Amino acid sequence: MSVIKKYDHSISFAHANMIFAEMKKGEDPCASLHGHNASLEVEVKSTSEVDSVEMPFGDAGKIVKEVIEKLDHSLIAEENDPYMQELAALQDRYLGKRFGMKGKVVWLQQPPTSEVICRYIANYIKNRLPEGIVLTRIRFEETPRSIYELNLT
């Protein structure tokens, strides 16, 4: 008998970004610094077929919360974007002078599109899941019209 144990986790967070490549074109609204109230759905499942095995799904929930804490109210930027580098430095100087803290910036190797952010989150979670738990699906909704879903089964 095969038993499938799944755990779904949904969470929302806010972030800011700007797509440097679009700025070169000058036509896309994503070329301007802007923000999103995004939502994330994560599904993991047990790889064990034994019904009595206790699955550490709480660990998966902690990992999802961990990556969201990194992203929530952060600037998500491409590391090669000179404008974002300058903005991040300015933010750090301002926050450091006023509050003794640094701004939250998550640097990505590619432009921070929905697809790239979703893959970043998926990789973050997959690399930290305990043995016996696998990521099966992740759905990143940046806006009601900008949704990216990865089915990993």
C-alpha positions, 0 to 999 in steps of 0.5 A, a space after each residue: 500500500 502506498 501512502 502519500 503525505 503532503 503539506 501545503 503552505 501559503 504565505 504572502 510577502 511584499 517586495 520591490 524590484 526593477 528590471 534593468 533590461 526593460 529599462 534599456 527598452 524604456 517601454 515596460 512599466 517594470 523598468 521603474 522601481 516598483 513593488 508587489 504584494 506577492 503570494 507563494 504556495 509551496 507543496 512538499 511530500 514525503 518520499 516514504 511509503 510507510 504509513 507510520 513514519 512521522 514526517 517532519 513537515 514542520 521543518 518544511 514550514 520553517 524553511 518556507 518562513 525563512 526564505 520569506 523573511 529574507 524576501 519580505 520588504 526587501 529590494 530584489 535586484 539583479 547583481 549586475 544592475 548598476 542602478 540597483 547597486 547604487 540604490 542599495 548603497 544609498 539605502 544602506 548609507 541612509 538607514 545606517 546614518 539614521 537607524 544603524 542598520 542596513 537595507 534588505 537586498 536580495 541579489 539575483 544573478 538574473 533580472 528579478 522576473 516572476 520566473 527567476 524569483 520563483 526558481 530562487 525560492 524553489 532552489 532555496 527550499 529544495 536545498 534545505 529540506 530534510 531527508 525524506 521530504 521533497 518539493 513537488 510544487 511551488 506557485 509564485 503570484 506576483 500579481 493576479 496576472 503574473 503567476 509562475 508555477 513549477 511542478 517538480 514531480 
